[in-house]
Amino acid sequence: MKKIHLGTSRTFGHDLRSILASVRWSVGLIKTGMLGPVSSKQKKYLQIADDGIAKAVELIGRLNKVSVNKEKNAAKSKTK
C-alpha cells in the first residue's frame, strides 16, 4: 500500500509541476507585454503570481524528494 501511495504522490507532483509550468508561461507572456500593454500595478500582481508559482514548484520538489527517500528506506527495510 505504501509503494502505491509513494508512486502516486510522485505522479501527482509531476502533474502539478506541468500545470504550474503552463500557468508560469502564461504569466510570463502577459508580463512581457506580448499580449498587450500591462500597467505597473498589473506587473506587480503578475510578479506575485510568478513568485507563488516558483514557491509551489520548489515545495513540490521537496515533497518528491521526501517520497523518494521514504521509498528507498522502505526498500532497505525489506532487504534487512
C-alpha positions in Angstrom: 0.0 0.0 0.0 2.8 2.4 0.8 4.5 1.7 -2.5 1.3 2.7 -4.4 1.0 5.8 -2.3 4.6 7.0 -2.9 4.4 6.4 -6.6 1.1 8.2 -6.7 2.5 11.2 -4.9 5.3 11.4 -7.4 2.9 11.3 -10.3 0.7 13.9 -8.6 3.8 16.1 -8.2 4.7 15.7 -11.8 1.1 16.7 -12.9 1.2 19.7 -10.6 4.5 20.9 -12.0 3.1 20.5 -15.5 0.1 22.7 -14.7 2.3 25.3 -12.9 4.6 25.4 -15.9 1.6 26.3 -18.2 0.5 29.0 -15.7 4.0 30.3 -15.4 4.3 30.5 -19.2 1.0 32.4 -19.4 2.0 34.8 -16.7 5.3 35.4 -18.4 3.6 36.2 -21.7 1.4 38.7 -20.0 4.3 40.2 -18.0 6.4 40.8 -21.2 3.5 42.8 -22.8 3.3 40.4 -25.7 -0.4 40.2 -25.3 -0.9 43.9 -24.9 0.0 46.7 -22.6 0.5 45.9 -18.9 0.3 48.6 -16.2 2.8 48.7 -13.4 0.1 47.6 -10.9 -0.7 44.6 -13.1 3.0 43.8 -13.4 3.2 43.9 -9.6 0.4 41.3 -9.2 1.9 39.2 -12.0 5.2 39.1 -10.2 3.4 38.0 -7.0 1.8 35.2 -9.1 5.1 34.2 -10.6 6.8 34.1 -7.2 4.0 32.0 -5.8 4.4 29.6 -8.7 8.1 29.3 -8.1 7.5 28.6 -4.4 4.9 25.9 -5.2 7.3 24.2 -7.7 10.0 24.3 -5.1 7.7 22.7 -2.5 6.6 20.0 -4.9 10.3 19.2 -5.5 10.9 18.9 -1.8 7.8 16.6 -1.4 9.1 14.5 -4.2 12.5 14.1 -2.5 10.8 13.0 0.7 8.7 10.5 -1.3 11.8 9.1 -3.0 13.7 8.9 0.3 10.8 7.1 2.0 10.6 4.7 -0.9 14.4 4.0 -0.6 14.2 3.5 3.1 11.2 1.1 2.7 13.2 -0.9 0.2 16.2 -1.1 2.5 14.0 -2.2 5.4 12.6 -5.0 3.3 16.1 -6.3 2.4 17.2 -6.4 6.0 
